[in-house]
Amino acid sequence: MSIMDKNSVGRFTSRVENYVKYRPHYPREIIPFLSEECSMTKQTIIADIGSGPGISSENFIANGNVVYAVEPNDAMRKSAENIFAGKKNFISIKGTAENTTLKNDSMDMIIAGQAFHWFDREKSRSEFKRILKKDGYVVLIWNEKTESDEFMKEYYTLIKKYGINYEIVNHANVDFPALEKFFAPDKCSLKIFDHMHTLDYDGLRGRLLSSSYIPLEGTAHEMMIKELDAIFEKHESGGEVNMMYETLLYYGMLNG
């Protein structure tokens, strides 16, 4: 399935503000882990594919890496350009996973945060091989919500109830066996980090509305928000709830 079949380029345009404010970031521990496992240094040149507003880029930019942030959505890309204005190691590129516009053999590492499930796998694999240097790594990252407590179970029930085509667009459909086929044989590994995102009510509501499958208006939207209010009131402590994640980091090479 291609990125255009799911209209992933346009479906986040109306959600950029909530996405920037309320989406969880990624554990800082990713940087020392990749340094240890993939020989990443501050000189490693990185392509962040489907970079959105730059959440997946920020740890690498802070580490001093040059990051080419490739994003097709104009609103998302502009948001990242504003956030990283003045950062010389952040380079914004209008492109897609299937056509990054980057040069051959120019990248030491490719990352994709919360994005790979939108890509056309065959075409993006060919494009990644084209732009990646020999022995370069691909790192695919997702923050995956857990059902670790009653709050998370009820939140999951809510998004399954109201999410439009949730089961189709859910990134959890991309599992380890599927990713093993994307990487070279025996070249895919998985690291899991525990991750927590603390939110007040506005943050929880914004996090919900940042998801592309959630209705933004109409009767279903109104009913959903009422149920969200009840969930928050039931589980909040000190005006906050903790959204629990596992950060899944798949990493490996495309060449055998």
C-alpha positions in Angstrom: 0.0 0.0 0.0 1.4 3.4 -1.0 1.6 6.5 1.1 -0.8 8.2 -1.3 -3.4 5.5 -1.0 -3.9 6.4 2.6 -3.6 10.2 1.9 -1.1 10.5 4.7 0.4 13.7 3.2 -2.8 15.7 3.8 -4.5 14.0 6.7 -2.4 15.7 9.4 -2.7 19.2 8.1 -5.6 20.2 10.4 -3.8 18.5 13.4 -0.4 20.2 13.3 -0.9 22.4 16.3 -2.0 19.5 18.5 0.6 17.2 17.1 3.4 19.7 18.0 2.1 20.5 21.5 0.9 17.1 22.7 2.5 14.2 20.9 5.1 12.4 23.1 8.7 12.9 22.2 11.3 10.1 22.2 13.6 8.9 25.0 17.0 10.5 25.1 18.4 7.1 25.7 18.0 6.4 22.0 21.2 8.4 21.3 23.7 6.5 23.5 22.0 3.2 22.4 22.6 3.9 18.7 26.1 5.1 19.5 26.8 1.8 21.1 24.9 -0.5 18.7 25.3 1.3 15.4 28.5 3.2 15.8 26.7 6.5 15.5 28.8 9.6 16.3 28.2 13.3 16.2 29.5 13.2 12.6 26.8 10.7 11.4 24.7 12.3 8.7 21.0 11.5 9.1 18.0 11.5 6.9 14.7 11.7 8.9 12.0 10.5 6.6 8.5 11.6 7.2 9.9 14.0 9.8 6.7 15.9 10.5 7.2 18.8 12.9 10.6 17.5 13.9 9.9 15.4 17.0 11.9 12.5 15.6 14.8 14.9 14.6 15.2 16.7 17.9 17.4 14.3 19.8 19.8 14.0 16.9 19.9 17.7 16.3 20.7 18.2 20.0 23.5 15.6 19.6 25.1 17.7 16.9 24.2 15.5 13.9 23.4 17.0 10.6 19.7 16.0 10.0 18.0 16.2 6.6 14.4 16.3 7.5 12.3 15.0 4.6 8.5 15.8 4.9 5.8 16.1 2.2 3.2 17.9 4.3 3.8 21.7 3.9 2.2 22.6 7.3 4.2 20.0 9.2 7.4 21.0 7.4 6.9 24.7 8.1 6.3 23.9 11.8 9.6 22.1 12.0 11.4 25.0 10.2 10.0 27.4 12.8 11.0 25.2 15.7 14.6 24.7 14.5 15.1 28.1 13.0 18.8 29.0 13.5 19.9 25.4 13.8 22.5 25.0 11.0 22.4 21.2 11.4 18.7 21.0 10.5 18.0 20.9 6.8 14.4 20.9 5.7 13.5 19.0 2.5 10.2 18.6 0.7 10.1 15.0 -0.3 8.6 11.6 0.4 9.9 8.2 1.5 9.6 7.1 -2.1 11.3 10.2 -3.6 13.4 11.9 -1.0 15.4 14.1 -3.6 18.6 13.3 -1.6 21.8 12.4 -3.4 23.0 8.8 -4.0 25.1 7.3 -1.2 24.8 10.5 0.9 23.4 9.4 4.2 25.0 7.5 7.1 21.7 6.7 8.8 18.0 6.8 8.0 15.5 7.3 10.7 11.7 7.3 10.6 9.6 8.2 13.7 5.9 7.2 13.7 5.9 7.3 9.9 7.1 4.0 8.3 3.6 2.5 8.3 2.6 5.1 5.8 5.4 4.3 3.3 5.2 2.1 0.2 7.6 -0.5 1.5 9.0 -1.7 -1.9 9.5 1.8 -3.3 10.9 3.3 0.0 13.3 0.4 0.4 14.7 1.0 -3.1 15.0 4.8 -2.3 16.6 4.1 1.1 19.2 1.8 -0.6 19.9 4.6 -3.1 20.6 7.3 -0.6 22.3 5.2 2.1 26.0 4.8 2.3 27.5 1.3 2.4 26.9 -0.3 5.9 24.5 2.5 6.8 21.7 1.8 9.2 18.0 2.3 9.1 16.2 3.0 12.4 12.4 2.8 12.6 10.8 4.2 15.8 7.3 4.1 17.2 5.9 5.2 20.5 3.3 2.5 21.1 0.6 3.0 23.7 0.4 0.2 26.3 -2.6 -1.1 28.1 -0.6 -1.2 31.4 -3.3 0.1 33.7 -7.0 0.9 33.8 -6.6 4.4 32.4 -4.7 3.2 29.4 -7.2 0.4 28.8 -10.1 2.8 28.8 -8.3 5.3 26.6 -7.6 2.4 24.1 -11.2 1.4 24.2 -12.2 5.0 23.4 -9.9 5.3 20.3 -11.0 1.9 19.0 -14.6 3.0 19.4 -14.4 6.4 17.7 -11.3 6.0 15.5 -12.1 6.2 11.7 -10.5 3.2 10.0 -8.3 2.8 13.1 -7.5 -0.8 12.5 -6.4 0.0 9.0 -4.0 2.9 9.8 -2.8 1.7 13.2 1.0 1.4 13.1 0.8 -1.7 15.3 0.0 -3.5 12.0 3.7 -3.3 11.2 5.2 -6.1 13.3 8.6 -7.7 13.6 8.1 -10.4 10.9 7.0 -7.7 8.4 10.0 -5.5 9.2 12.4 -8.5 8.9 11.4 -8.6 5.3 12.2 -4.9 4.8 15.7 -5.3 6.2 18.4 -7.6 4.9 18.2 -11.2 6.1 19.2 -11.4 9.8 19.9 -7.7 9.9 16.9 -6.4 11.9 17.0 -6.0 15.7 14.5 -4.6 18.2 15.1 -2.5 21.3 12.2 -1.5 23.6 12.3 1.5 25.9 9.7 2.2 28.6 8.4 5.8 28.1 5.9 7.9 30.0 4.0 11.1 28.9 2.4 13.1 31.6 -0.6 15.2 30.5 -3.1 17.6 32.0 -6.7 17.6 30.6 -5.9 20.0 27.7 -2.9 17.8 26.9 -4.9 14.6 26.9 -7.6 16.1 24.7 -4.9 17.6 22.3 -3.1 14.2 22.2 -6.4 12.5 21.2 -7.2 15.1 18.5 -3.7 14.9 17.1 -4.4 11.4 15.8 -5.4 11.3 12.1 -8.2 8.8 12.6 -10.0 10.8 15.3 -13.1 12.8 14.3 -12.7 16.6 14.7 -16.4 17.5 14.6 -19.9 16.2 14.6 -22.0 14.0 16.9 -19.3 11.3 17.2 -16.7 14.0 18.2 -19.0 15.4 20.9 -19.8 12.0 22.3 -16.1 11.1 22.3 -15.1 14.2 24.2 -17.7 13.6 26.8 -16.3 10.1 27.3 -12.8 11.4 27.4 -13.8 13.9 30.1 -15.2 11.1 32.2 -12.0 9.0 31.8 -9.8 11.9 32.8 -12.0 12.7 35.9 -11.9 9.1 37.0 -8.1 8.6 36.7 -6.5 12.0 37.2 -4.2 12.7 40.1 -3.2 16.2 40.8 -4.8 17.3 37.5 -2.7 14.9 35.4 -2.7 11.4 33.9 0.2 9.4 32.8 0.1 7.9 29.3 2.3 4.9 29.2 4.3 3.9 26.1 6.8 1.4 24.9 9.2 3.0 22.4 9.9 0.4 19.8 13.2 0.9 17.9 13.8 -1.4 15.0 17.3 -1.1 13.6 19.5 -2.8 11.0 20.9 -2.7 7.5 19.4 -3.1 4.1 22.4 -4.8 2.6 23.5 -8.2 3.6 
